Amino acid sequence: MTLYPPNRLKHKLRAGEPALGYWLSLNSIGVTEMAAGAGWDWLLLDMEHSIHNDEAVERHFLAAMNGGPAELVVRIPSIDPALVKRLIDGGVRSFMFPFVQTVEEAKLAVASTRYPPEGIRGFSGTTRASRWGRDKSYVSTYADDICVIIQIETPQAIANTPAYGTIDGIDAMLIGANDLAANMGHLGDTRHPGVVRAVEDAGRAIRATGKASGFQFFDERAATLLEQGFTLAAVAGDIHTVSMGMASRLGEFR
């Protein structure tokens, strides 16, 4: 029996190495399969701002497994332990939790991915996660490859960053610059000087806790943030790639 390979994303973040990610919003398992083998360290399947149900996630997970070594991270719509349980049983092992505002919410995010006594995940002995029960070591080793990423999207969350950093099981914190800008009174303006400072300050605060810091920027800002020490780097995505590609190709003829 072949077991799942180690979670390369989790190990890269723990080692402080940059991990380049590709954002998946379009419901195309073909794109997911191609992206998984294109050289990206991780893919983000977005359930928060895209219309994906848990059955769609299963199809994308299998496509990614078939396509290549990139780790599939699923951003769920909210901190929902029941949904997390179903997705982990289906094979997903890396999660992004949006809009984490309090220490209690951060702890709940981690707890939803762990069996008792460390968490609240319900147990089933025959799921894809354990190779349908054939992997007898699963219950003692599964947490080694669970990756938990929480999103920092408000000034309140930034203030709570040091406390989040004390929580075992959180691997990274990704700053959601668009929502952060909105919650700072600058909707749609992630280039506002106050927002830029907040992103950089939050990144330093995250790294001071020993956790990996992350961002989502598909432009020149990505290189700057990587130089500053951010390692969880979402630097491209399917909608952006298709949209820019369409415009570029059309521009060659008009």
C-alpha positions in Angstrom: 0.0 0.0 0.0 1.3 3.5 -1.0 0.7 6.1 1.7 0.2 9.8 1.0 3.5 11.6 0.6 4.5 14.0 3.4 2.9 17.5 3.3 5.6 19.4 1.5 3.9 22.7 2.2 3.9 22.2 5.9 7.6 21.2 5.9 8.7 24.1 3.7 6.9 26.6 6.0 8.4 25.0 9.1 11.9 25.3 7.5 11.3 28.9 6.7 11.5 28.3 2.9 9.3 30.2 0.4 6.3 28.3 -0.8 4.8 29.6 -4.1 1.1 29.1 -4.5 -1.6 29.3 -7.2 -5.1 30.4 -6.4 -8.0 28.3 -7.9 -11.4 29.9 -8.2 -12.7 28.5 -11.5 -14.5 25.2 -11.1 -12.2 23.4 -13.6 -10.6 20.1 -12.5 -8.5 20.3 -15.7 -6.9 23.5 -14.5 -6.4 22.0 -11.0 -4.7 19.0 -12.5 -2.4 21.1 -14.7 -1.5 23.4 -11.9 -0.7 20.5 -9.6 2.1 19.4 -11.9 3.3 22.9 -13.1 5.8 23.4 -10.3 3.8 25.2 -7.7 4.4 24.3 -4.1 0.7 24.6 -3.2 -2.7 25.3 -4.7 -5.5 27.2 -3.0 -9.0 25.9 -3.8 -11.4 28.7 -2.7 -14.7 27.8 -1.1 -15.2 31.2 0.4 -15.6 33.3 -2.7 -16.3 30.6 -5.3 -19.2 28.3 -5.7 -17.7 25.0 -4.6 -19.5 22.4 -2.5 -17.8 19.5 -0.7 -18.4 17.1 -3.6 -16.6 19.6 -5.9 -13.7 19.8 -3.5 -13.4 16.0 -3.7 -13.1 16.1 -7.5 -10.5 18.9 -7.3 -8.6 16.9 -4.6 -8.4 13.8 -6.8 -7.4 15.9 -9.8 -4.6 17.5 -7.9 -3.4 14.1 -6.6 -3.4 12.9 -10.2 -1.7 16.0 -11.6 1.4 16.4 -9.5 3.0 17.1 -6.1 1.5 20.5 -5.3 -0.3 20.5 -1.9 -4.0 21.3 -2.2 -5.1 23.8 0.4 -8.9 24.4 0.8 -10.1 27.7 2.0 -13.4 27.0 3.7 -16.2 29.7 4.0 -16.0 29.9 7.8 -14.7 28.0 10.8 -17.0 25.0 10.4 -15.9 21.9 12.2 -18.5 19.7 10.5 -17.3 20.7 7.1 -13.6 20.3 8.1 -14.3 16.8 9.3 -15.9 15.8 6.0 -13.1 17.3 3.9 -10.3 15.7 6.0 -12.1 12.3 5.8 -12.1 12.9 2.0 -8.4 13.4 1.9 -7.8 17.1 2.3 -5.2 17.9 4.9 -4.4 21.6 4.5 -6.9 24.3 5.3 -7.2 28.1 5.3 -9.6 29.6 7.7 -10.8 33.1 6.8 -11.6 36.1 9.1 -10.2 34.7 12.3 -10.9 37.4 14.9 -10.3 35.9 18.3 -8.1 33.5 20.1 -11.1 31.3 20.7 -11.8 31.1 16.9 -8.2 30.3 16.2 -8.2 27.5 18.7 -11.5 26.2 17.2 -9.9 26.1 13.8 -7.1 23.9 15.0 -9.4 21.7 17.1 -11.6 21.0 14.1 -8.6 19.2 12.5 -7.6 17.1 15.5 -9.0 14.0 17.1 -9.7 14.1 20.9 -8.2 14.9 23.3 -6.3 17.5 21.2 -9.5 18.5 19.3 -13.1 17.8 18.4 -12.8 15.9 15.1 -15.1 12.9 14.9 -13.6 9.5 14.1 -14.3 7.2 11.3 -12.1 4.2 10.6 -12.7 3.8 6.9 -12.1 7.0 5.0 -9.9 8.1 2.1 -7.7 9.9 4.7 -6.6 6.5 6.1 -6.7 4.8 2.8 -10.1 3.3 3.7 -8.7 1.9 6.9 -5.7 0.2 5.5 -3.2 2.7 7.0 -3.1 1.5 10.6 -0.6 4.2 11.5 -3.0 7.0 10.5 -4.4 7.8 14.0 -0.9 8.3 15.5 0.7 10.2 12.6 -2.1 12.1 10.8 -1.4 15.4 12.6 2.2 15.4 11.2 0.7 16.4 7.8 -2.2 18.6 8.8 -1.5 22.2 7.9 -3.6 25.0 9.4 -3.5 28.5 8.0 -5.6 31.3 9.5 -6.3 34.6 7.8 -5.5 38.0 9.4 -8.0 40.5 7.9 -8.8 43.2 10.5 -6.9 45.5 12.9 -8.3 43.3 15.7 -6.8 40.2 14.2 -3.4 41.9 13.8 -3.6 42.9 17.5 -4.2 39.3 18.4 -1.4 37.9 16.3 1.0 37.4 19.2 -1.7 35.3 21.0 -2.4 33.3 17.8 1.3 32.5 17.7 1.2 30.7 21.0 -1.4 28.2 19.7 0.0 24.8 18.8 -1.2 23.6 15.4 -1.3 26.9 13.6 1.3 26.7 10.8 0.9 30.0 9.1 -1.1 33.3 9.1 -2.0 34.8 5.7 -2.9 38.5 5.6 -6.0 39.1 3.6 -5.1 42.6 2.3 -8.4 43.3 0.5 -10.5 42.7 3.6 -7.9 44.4 5.8 -8.1 47.5 3.6 -11.9 47.4 3.8 -11.9 47.0 7.6 -9.5 50.0 7.8 -11.9 52.2 5.9 -10.1 51.8 2.5 -12.3 49.5 0.5 -10.7 48.5 -2.7 -7.4 50.3 -2.0 -4.7 47.9 -0.9 -2.1 50.4 -2.0 -3.2 53.0 0.6 -0.1 53.9 2.7 -1.8 52.8 5.9 -2.8 49.4 4.5 0.8 48.9 3.1 2.2 49.6 6.6 -0.3 47.4 8.2 0.5 44.5 6.0 4.3 44.9 6.6 3.8 45.3 10.3 1.5 42.3 10.5 4.1 40.2 8.7 6.8 41.1 11.1 4.4 40.4 14.1 3.6 37.0 12.6 7.2 36.0 12.1 8.1 37.2 15.6 5.9 34.3 16.9 7.8 31.7 14.8 4.8 31.1 12.5 5.0 31.6 8.7 3.6 34.8 7.2 1.6 34.8 4.0 0.0 37.1 1.4 -2.0 37.0 -1.8 -0.7 39.5 -4.4 -0.4 38.8 -8.1 1.7 41.8 -9.0 5.1 43.4 -8.3 4.4 43.5 -4.6 4.9 39.8 -4.3 8.7 40.0 -4.8 9.0 42.8 -2.3 7.1 40.8 0.4 9.2 37.7 -0.2 12.3 39.8 0.3 10.9 40.9 3.6 10.5 37.4 4.9 7.0 36.3 3.9 7.1 32.6 2.8 3.5 31.6 2.2 3.1 33.3 -1.1 0.0 33.2 -3.3 1.4 34.9 -6.4 -0.9 33.8 -9.3 -4.4 32.4 -9.9 -6.6 31.0 -12.6 -9.0 33.9 -13.0 -6.1 36.3 -13.2 -4.1 34.1 -15.6 -7.1 33.7 -18.0 -8.2 37.3 -17.8 -4.7 38.7 -18.4 -4.0 36.1 -21.1 -7.2 37.0 -22.9 -6.5 40.7 -22.8 -2.9 40.2 -23.9 -3.8 38.0 -26.9 -6.6 40.3 -28.0 -4.2 43.3 -27.7 -1.9 41.7 -30.3 -4.7 42.1 -33.0 -6.3 45.4 -32.0 
